[in-house]
Amino acid sequence: MAAMHPQVEPYDVLCVVQAGRLAYEAVIFAATFRAANPGFPGRLIMAEPQPGALWQVETRVDPDLRAVLERLGAEIVPFENRHFGQSYPYGNKIEALAALPGDRPFVFFDTDTAFTGPLSEARFDFDRPSASMRREGTWPEIELYGPGYTRIWASLYDRFGLDFETSLDRTKPDEYWERYLYFNAGWFFHRDARAFGQRFLDYALAIRDDAPEELVCQSLDPWLDQVALPLVIHSLGGGRPGPGLEGLDGALTCHYRLLPLLYAREDDRAVAAVEAALAPNWIKKAVKDYEPIRRMVYQGKGAEVRAMFDRANLPHKEQAIRNRIKQAKLWLR
């Protein structure tokens, strides 16, 4: 008999939608979400940044794609960029949280996510926020004569009055990047979107505008959101995800990043979910002019990329995968 799980309270799922690549990814997001989560009791919310002083391009979704997303049950909710915008598009995921109600749990996913199983299998504890561990040691980059991981991360915890010692994974050696709390911002969750979003914003702005001196040699573009996120989660009583969340970045969701990477490294279930999502004629009509979808999915170039790699023996670094695809002239984004 299958194990019984405790009932998880209703929550909303959020991603960001915007004119261009994200709009097409949002179609994959919504179509795979509905296929994997029939009868989902919460809202599927897509936050759309609005044109304004911080965007010099059109941000609103094309009407044909908007109609597809709405037919898939997505609620497109506008929000204003007051602090980031075109200069730092990753800030969308921070500012979008203000568009959600503050009295209901949420789970945020990056738009380049496909759903391969029911989220009802994930054991969210909304009082203990967490985020994706599918990451590489991208930040900080340690300089030869500069401060190490401990000094850099401790300076940030000190900056916000947080307990650094309790954030450490002591099964990992000192000065090894995995010892320090570090997430991919591809998914995260909490009980209160407004509270989480405000703290995320406060921390990100403080790091951007008044960073500790230990960060003087460190780049924050594009890493600012991933530098602030562990501090936010730790401050709200959260930490690394437990075994109940193994299905995220696993059997339930796939953060594929770009379609060539989907075909190169993700499992058959994720590829099948994306191809099935894009098969109906009413969806195909709206997305077929987008080159990565047209060539990778409809013209079969994704299968060529897939044949180039052994999923059981992939290069350790994503850049090596990208380079091989580029050499074959099949890198599309």
Contacts in CASP RR format, 6 or more apart in sequence:
PFRMAT RR
TARGET T0000
AUTHOR 0000-0000-0000
METHOD contacts of the structure
MODEL  1
MAAMHPQVEPYDVLCVVQAGRLAYEAVIFAATFRAANPGFPGRLIMAEPQ
PGALWQVETRVDPDLRAVLERLGAEIVPFENRHFGQSYPYGNKIEALAAL
PGDRPFVFFDTDTAFTGPLSEARFDFDRPSASMRREGTWPEIELYGPGYT
RIWASLYDRFGLDFETSLDRTKPDEYWERYLYFNAGWFFHRDARAFGQRF
LDYALAIRDDAPEELVCQSLDPWLDQVALPLVIHSLGGGRPGPGLEGLDG
ALTCHYRLLPLLYAREDDRAVAAVEAALAPNWIKKAVKDYEPIRRMVYQG
KGAEVRAMFDRANLPHKEQAIRNRIKQAKLWLR
5 121 0 8 1.000
5 123 0 8 1.000
6 123 0 8 1.000
8 120 0 8 1.000
8 122 0 8 1.000
8 123 0 8 1.000
8 124 0 8 1.000
9 105 0 8 1.000
9 126 0 8 1.000
10 41 0 8 1.000
10 42 0 8 1.000
10 104 0 8 1.000
10 105 0 8 1.000
11 42 0 8 1.000
11 104 0 8 1.000
11 105 0 8 1.000
11 106 0 8 1.000
11 107 0 8 1.000
11 124 0 8 1.000
11 126 0 8 1.000
11 189 0 8 1.000
12 42 0 8 1.000
12 43 0 8 1.000
12 44 0 8 1.000
12 45 0 8 1.000
12 100 0 8 1.000
12 104 0 8 1.000
12 105 0 8 1.000
12 106 0 8 1.000
12 107 0 8 1.000
12 193 0 8 1.000
13 33 0 8 1.000
13 40 0 8 1.000
13 42 0 8 1.000
13 43 0 8 1.000
13 44 0 8 1.000
13 45 0 8 1.000
13 106 0 8 1.000
13 107 0 8 1.000
13 109 0 8 1.000
13 119 0 8 1.000
14 45 0 8 1.000
14 46 0 8 1.000
14 47 0 8 1.000
14 96 0 8 1.000
14 97 0 8 1.000
14 100 0 8 1.000
14 106 0 8 1.000
14 107 0 8 1.000
14 108 0 8 1.000
14 109 0 8 1.000
14 193 0 8 1.000
15 26 0 8 1.000
15 29 0 8 1.000
15 45 0 8 1.000
15 46 0 8 1.000
15 47 0 8 1.000
15 108 0 8 1.000
15 109 0 8 1.000
15 110 0 8 1.000
15 111 0 8 1.000
15 113 0 8 1.000
16 22 0 8 1.000
16 46 0 8 1.000
16 47 0 8 1.000
16 48 0 8 1.000
16 49 0 8 1.000
16 92 0 8 1.000
16 93 0 8 1.000
16 96 0 8 1.000
16 111 0 8 1.000
17 23 0 8 1.000
17 26 0 8 1.000
17 46 0 8 1.000
17 47 0 8 1.000
17 48 0 8 1.000
17 61 0 8 1.000
17 69 0 8 1.000
17 74 0 8 1.000
17 76 0 8 1.000
17 111 0 8 1.000
18 48 0 8 1.000
18 49 0 8 1.000
18 59 0 8 1.000
18 61 0 8 1.000
18 92 0 8 1.000
19 57 0 8 1.000
19 58 0 8 1.000
19 59 0 8 1.000
19 60 0 8 1.000
19 61 0 8 1.000
19 62 0 8 1.000
20 62 0 8 1.000
21 290 0 8 1.000
21 292 0 8 1.000
21 333 0 8 1.000
22 111 0 8 1.000
23 61 0 8 1.000
23 62 0 8 1.000
23 65 0 8 1.000
23 69 0 8 1.000
24 65 0 8 1.000
24 287 0 8 1.000
24 290 0 8 1.000
24 292 0 8 1.000
24 293 0 8 1.000
25 111 0 8 1.000
25 112 0 8 1.000
26 46 0 8 1.000
26 61 0 8 1.000
26 65 0 8 1.000
26 69 0 8 1.000
26 74 0 8 1.000
26 111 0 8 1.000
27 65 0 8 1.000
27 68 0 8 1.000
27 69 0 8 1.000
27 72 0 8 1.000
27 277 0 8 1.000
27 278 0 8 1.000
27 283 0 8 1.000
27 286 0 8 1.000
27 287 0 8 1.000
28 114 0 8 1.000
28 274 0 8 1.000
28 277 0 8 1.000
28 278 0 8 1.000
29 109 0 8 1.000
29 111 0 8 1.000
29 112 0 8 1.000
29 113 0 8 1.000
29 114 0 8 1.000
29 115 0 8 1.000
30 44 0 8 1.000
30 46 0 8 1.000
30 68 0 8 1.000
30 69 0 8 1.000
30 72 0 8 1.000
30 73 0 8 1.000
30 74 0 8 1.000
31 72 0 8 1.000
31 277 0 8 1.000
31 278 0 8 1.000
31 283 0 8 1.000
32 114 0 8 1.000
32 115 0 8 1.000
32 116 0 8 1.000
32 273 0 8 1.000
32 274 0 8 1.000
32 277 0 8 1.000
33 40 0 8 1.000
33 44 0 8 1.000
33 72 0 8 1.000
33 115 0 8 1.000
34 40 0 8 1.000
34 44 0 8 1.000
34 72 0 8 1.000
34 73 0 8 1.000
35 115 0 8 1.000
35 273 0 8 1.000
35 276 0 8 1.000
35 277 0 8 1.000
36 115 0 8 1.000
36 116 0 8 1.000
36 117 0 8 1.000
36 118 0 8 1.000
36 119 0 8 1.000
36 252 0 8 1.000
36 273 0 8 1.000
37 115 0 8 1.000
37 117 0 8 1.000
37 118 0 8 1.000
37 119 0 8 1.000
37 120 0 8 1.000
40 119 0 8 1.000
43 75 0 8 1.000
44 72 0 8 1.000
44 73 0 8 1.000
44 74 0 8 1.000
44 75 0 8 1.000
45 74 0 8 1.000
45 75 0 8 1.000
45 77 0 8 1.000
45 99 0 8 1.000
45 100 0 8 1.000
46 69 0 8 1.000
46 74 0 8 1.000
46 75 0 8 1.000
46 76 0 8 1.000
46 77 0 8 1.000
47 77 0 8 1.000
47 78 0 8 1.000
47 79 0 8 1.000
47 92 0 8 1.000
47 96 0 8 1.000
47 99 0 8 1.000
47 100 0 8 1.000
48 59 0 8 1.000
48 60 0 8 1.000
48 61 0 8 1.000
48 76 0 8 1.000
48 77 0 8 1.000
48 78 0 8 1.000
48 79 0 8 1.000
49 55 0 8 1.000
49 59 0 8 1.000
49 78 0 8 1.000
49 79 0 8 1.000
49 80 0 8 1.000
49 81 0 8 1.000
49 85 0 8 1.000
49 92 0 8 1.000
49 95 0 8 1.000
49 96 0 8 1.000
50 59 0 8 1.000
50 60 0 8 1.000
50 78 0 8 1.000
50 79 0 8 1.000
50 80 0 8 1.000
50 81 0 8 1.000
51 58 0 8 1.000
51 59 0 8 1.000
51 60 0 8 1.000
52 80 0 8 1.000
52 81 0 8 1.000
54 81 0 8 1.000
54 82 0 8 1.000
54 84 0 8 1.000
54 85 0 8 1.000
54 86 0 8 1.000
54 87 0 8 1.000
55 81 0 8 1.000
55 85 0 8 1.000
55 86 0 8 1.000
56 86 0 8 1.000
57 86 0 8 1.000
61 69 0 8 1.000
61 76 0 8 1.000
64 286 0 8 1.000
65 286 0 8 1.000
65 287 0 8 1.000
66 76 0 8 1.000
67 286 0 8 1.000
68 282 0 8 1.000
68 283 0 8 1.000
68 286 0 8 1.000
68 287 0 8 1.000
69 76 0 8 1.000
70 76 0 8 1.000
71 282 0 8 1.000
77 99 0 8 1.000
77 100 0 8 1.000
78 99 0 8 1.000
79 95 0 8 1.000
79 96 0 8 1.000
79 98 0 8 1.000
79 99 0 8 1.000
80 95 0 8 1.000
81 91 0 8 1.000
81 92 0 8 1.000
81 95 0 8 1.000
82 95 0 8 1.000
83 91 0 8 1.000
83 94 0 8 1.000
83 95 0 8 1.000
83 201 0 8 1.000
83 205 0 8 1.000
84 90 0 8 1.000
84 91 0 8 1.000
84 92 0 8 1.000
84 94 0 8 1.000
84 95 0 8 1.000
85 91 0 8 1.000
85 92 0 8 1.000
85 95 0 8 1.000
88 221 0 8 1.000
88 222 0 8 1.000
88 224 0 8 1.000
90 185 0 8 1.000
90 222 0 8 1.000
90 224 0 8 1.000
90 225 0 8 1.000
91 204 0 8 1.000
91 224 0 8 1.000
91 225 0 8 1.000
93 108 0 8 1.000
93 110 0 8 1.000
93 185 0 8 1.000
93 225 0 8 1.000
94 197 0 8 1.000
94 200 0 8 1.000
94 201 0 8 1.000
94 204 0 8 1.000
94 225 0 8 1.000
94 228 0 8 1.000
95 201 0 8 1.000
96 108 0 8 1.000
97 106 0 8 1.000
97 108 0 8 1.000
97 193 0 8 1.000
97 194 0 8 1.000
97 196 0 8 1.000
97 197 0 8 1.000
97 198 0 8 1.000
97 200 0 8 1.000
98 193 0 8 1.000
98 194 0 8 1.000
98 197 0 8 1.000
98 198 0 8 1.000
100 106 0 8 1.000
100 193 0 8 1.000
100 194 0 8 1.000
101 193 0 8 1.000
101 194 0 8 1.000
102 192 0 8 1.000
102 193 0 8 1.000
102 194 0 8 1.000
102 195 0 8 1.000
103 192 0 8 1.000
104 193 0 8 1.000
105 124 0 8 1.000
105 126 0 8 1.000
105 189 0 8 1.000
105 190 0 8 1.000
105 191 0 8 1.000
105 192 0 8 1.000
106 189 0 8 1.000
106 190 0 8 1.000
106 193 0 8 1.000
106 196 0 8 1.000
107 119 0 8 1.000
107 124 0 8 1.000
107 187 0 8 1.000
107 188 0 8 1.000
107 189 0 8 1.000
108 186 0 8 1.000
108 187 0 8 1.000
108 188 0 8 1.000
108 189 0 8 1.000
109 186 0 8 1.000
109 187 0 8 1.000
109 253 0 8 1.000
109 255 0 8 1.000
110 185 0 8 1.000
110 186 0 8 1.000
110 187 0 8 1.000
110 255 0 8 1.000
112 255 0 8 1.000
112 256 0 8 1.000
112 257 0 8 1.000
112 258 0 8 1.000
113 186 0 8 1.000
113 187 0 8 1.000
113 253 0 8 1.000
113 254 0 8 1.000
113 255 0 8 1.000
113 256 0 8 1.000
114 253 0 8 1.000
114 254 0 8 1.000
114 256 0 8 1.000
114 262 0 8 1.000
114 270 0 8 1.000
114 273 0 8 1.000
114 274 0 8 1.000
114 277 0 8 1.000
115 252 0 8 1.000
115 253 0 8 1.000
115 254 0 8 1.000
115 273 0 8 1.000
116 250 0 8 1.000
116 251 0 8 1.000
116 252 0 8 1.000
116 253 0 8 1.000
116 254 0 8 1.000
116 269 0 8 1.000
116 270 0 8 1.000
116 273 0 8 1.000
117 251 0 8 1.000
117 252 0 8 1.000
117 253 0 8 1.000
118 252 0 8 1.000
119 252 0 8 1.000
119 253 0 8 1.000
121 247 0 8 1.000
121 251 0 8 1.000
121 252 0 8 1.000
122 244 0 8 1.000
122 245 0 8 1.000
122 247 0 8 1.000
122 248 0 8 1.000
122 252 0 8 1.000
123 244 0 8 1.000
123 245 0 8 1.000
124 189 0 8 1.000
124 245 0 8 1.000
126 189 0 8 1.000
126 190 0 8 1.000
126 191 0 8 1.000
127 191 0 8 1.000
127 237 0 8 1.000
128 237 0 8 1.000
128 238 0 8 1.000
128 239 0 8 1.000
129 188 0 8 1.000
129 189 0 8 1.000
129 190 0 8 1.000
129 191 0 8 1.000
129 196 0 8 1.000
129 232 0 8 1.000
129 233 0 8 1.000
129 236 0 8 1.000
129 237 0 8 1.000
129 238 0 8 1.000
129 239 0 8 1.000
130 183 0 8 1.000
130 188 0 8 1.000
130 189 0 8 1.000
130 233 0 8 1.000
130 238 0 8 1.000
130 239 0 8 1.000
130 240 0 8 1.000
130 241 0 8 1.000
130 242 0 8 1.000
130 245 0 8 1.000
131 183 0 8 1.000
131 184 0 8 1.000
131 185 0 8 1.000
131 186 0 8 1.000
131 187 0 8 1.000
131 188 0 8 1.000
131 189 0 8 1.000
131 229 0 8 1.000
131 230 0 8 1.000
131 233 0 8 1.000
131 241 0 8 1.000
132 183 0 8 1.000
132 184 0 8 1.000
132 185 0 8 1.000
132 186 0 8 1.000
132 187 0 8 1.000
132 188 0 8 1.000
132 241 0 8 1.000
132 248 0 8 1.000
132 249 0 8 1.000
132 255 0 8 1.000
133 183 0 8 1.000
133 184 0 8 1.000
133 240 0 8 1.000
133 241 0 8 1.000
133 249 0 8 1.000
134 184 0 8 1.000
134 186 0 8 1.000
134 249 0 8 1.000
134 255 0 8 1.000
135 182 0 8 1.000
135 183 0 8 1.000
135 184 0 8 1.000
135 226 0 8 1.000
136 317 0 8 1.000
136 318 0 8 1.000
137 177 0 8 1.000
137 178 0 8 1.000
137 182 0 8 1.000
138 223 0 8 1.000
138 226 0 8 1.000
139 182 0 8 1.000
139 218 0 8 1.000
139 219 0 8 1.000
139 223 0 8 1.000
139 226 0 8 1.000
139 227 0 8 1.000
140 148 0 8 1.000
140 149 0 8 1.000
140 152 0 8 1.000
140 153 0 8 1.000
140 215 0 8 1.000
140 218 0 8 1.000
141 218 0 8 1.000
141 219 0 8 1.000
142 148 0 8 1.000
142 149 0 8 1.000
143 217 0 8 1.000
146 217 0 8 1.000
147 155 0 8 1.000
147 214 0 8 1.000
148 175 0 8 1.000
149 175 0 8 1.000
149 176 0 8 1.000
149 177 0 8 1.000
149 179 0 8 1.000
149 180 0 8 1.000
150 174 0 8 1.000
150 175 0 8 1.000
150 180 0 8 1.000
151 214 0 8 1.000
152 214 0 8 1.000
152 215 0 8 1.000
152 218 0 8 1.000
153 164 0 8 1.000
153 167 0 8 1.000
153 180 0 8 1.000
153 181 0 8 1.000
154 164 0 8 1.000
155 212 0 8 1.000
155 213 0 8 1.000
155 214 0 8 1.000
155 215 0 8 1.000
156 207 0 8 1.000
156 212 0 8 1.000
156 215 0 8 1.000
156 227 0 8 1.000
156 231 0 8 1.000
157 163 0 8 1.000
157 164 0 8 1.000
157 167 0 8 1.000
157 231 0 8 1.000
157 234 0 8 1.000
158 164 0 8 1.000
158 212 0 8 1.000
159 206 0 8 1.000
159 207 0 8 1.000
159 212 0 8 1.000
160 203 0 8 1.000
160 206 0 8 1.000
160 231 0 8 1.000
160 235 0 8 1.000
162 231 0 8 1.000
162 234 0 8 1.000
162 235 0 8 1.000
163 234 0 8 1.000
166 234 0 8 1.000
167 180 0 8 1.000
167 181 0 8 1.000
167 230 0 8 1.000
167 234 0 8 1.000
167 239 0 8 1.000
168 179 0 8 1.000
168 180 0 8 1.000
168 181 0 8 1.000
169 178 0 8 1.000
169 179 0 8 1.000
169 180 0 8 1.000
169 181 0 8 1.000
169 240 0 8 1.000
170 179 0 8 1.000
172 178 0 8 1.000
172 179 0 8 1.000
173 179 0 8 1.000
180 230 0 8 1.000
181 230 0 8 1.000
181 233 0 8 1.000
181 234 0 8 1.000
181 239 0 8 1.000
181 240 0 8 1.000
182 226 0 8 1.000
182 230 0 8 1.000
183 226 0 8 1.000
183 229 0 8 1.000
183 230 0 8 1.000
183 233 0 8 1.000
184 226 0 8 1.000
184 255 0 8 1.000
185 225 0 8 1.000
185 226 0 8 1.000
185 229 0 8 1.000
186 255 0 8 1.000
187 248 0 8 1.000
187 249 0 8 1.000
187 253 0 8 1.000
187 255 0 8 1.000
188 229 0 8 1.000
188 233 0 8 1.000
190 196 0 8 1.000
190 236 0 8 1.000
195 236 0 8 1.000
196 232 0 8 1.000
196 236 0 8 1.000
197 232 0 8 1.000
199 232 0 8 1.000
199 235 0 8 1.000
199 236 0 8 1.000
200 225 0 8 1.000
200 228 0 8 1.000
200 229 0 8 1.000
200 232 0 8 1.000
203 228 0 8 1.000
203 231 0 8 1.000
203 232 0 8 1.000
203 235 0 8 1.000
204 224 0 8 1.000
204 225 0 8 1.000
204 228 0 8 1.000
207 215 0 8 1.000
207 220 0 8 1.000
207 224 0 8 1.000
207 227 0 8 1.000
207 228 0 8 1.000
208 220 0 8 1.000
208 224 0 8 1.000
211 218 0 8 1.000
211 220 0 8 1.000
220 227 0 8 1.000
230 239 0 8 1.000
233 239 0 8 1.000
241 248 0 8 1.000
247 253 0 8 1.000
249 255 0 8 1.000
251 269 0 8 1.000
254 262 0 8 1.000
254 266 0 8 1.000
254 267 0 8 1.000
254 269 0 8 1.000
254 270 0 8 1.000
254 273 0 8 1.000
256 262 0 8 1.000
256 266 0 8 1.000
256 270 0 8 1.000
256 274 0 8 1.000
258 292 0 8 1.000
258 332 0 8 1.000
258 333 0 8 1.000
259 274 0 8 1.000
259 292 0 8 1.000
259 293 0 8 1.000
259 296 0 8 1.000
259 297 0 8 1.000
259 302 0 8 1.000
259 332 0 8 1.000
260 292 0 8 1.000
260 296 0 8 1.000
260 302 0 8 1.000
260 305 0 8 1.000
260 322 0 8 1.000
260 325 0 8 1.000
260 330 0 8 1.000
260 331 0 8 1.000
260 332 0 8 1.000
260 333 0 8 1.000
261 318 0 8 1.000
261 321 0 8 1.000
261 322 0 8 1.000
262 270 0 8 1.000
262 271 0 8 1.000
262 274 0 8 1.000
262 296 0 8 1.000
263 271 0 8 1.000
263 296 0 8 1.000
263 302 0 8 1.000
263 303 0 8 1.000
263 305 0 8 1.000
263 306 0 8 1.000
264 305 0 8 1.000
264 306 0 8 1.000
264 308 0 8 1.000
264 309 0 8 1.000
264 314 0 8 1.000
264 321 0 8 1.000
264 324 0 8 1.000
264 325 0 8 1.000
265 309 0 8 1.000
265 311 0 8 1.000
265 314 0 8 1.000
265 321 0 8 1.000
266 311 0 8 1.000
267 311 0 8 1.000
271 306 0 8 1.000
274 297 0 8 1.000
275 297 0 8 1.000
277 283 0 8 1.000
278 284 0 8 1.000
278 287 0 8 1.000
278 293 0 8 1.000
278 297 0 8 1.000
278 298 0 8 1.000
284 298 0 8 1.000
287 293 0 8 1.000
288 294 0 8 1.000
288 298 0 8 1.000
291 332 0 8 1.000
292 332 0 8 1.000
292 333 0 8 1.000
295 301 0 8 1.000
295 302 0 8 1.000
295 330 0 8 1.000
295 332 0 8 1.000
296 302 0 8 1.000
296 305 0 8 1.000
296 332 0 8 1.000
301 330 0 8 1.000
301 332 0 8 1.000
302 330 0 8 1.000
304 328 0 8 1.000
304 330 0 8 1.000
305 325 0 8 1.000
305 328 0 8 1.000
305 330 0 8 1.000
308 324 0 8 1.000
308 325 0 8 1.000
308 328 0 8 1.000
309 321 0 8 1.000
309 324 0 8 1.000
314 321 0 8 1.000
315 321 0 8 1.000
315 324 0 8 1.000
322 331 0 8 1.000
325 331 0 8 1.000
END
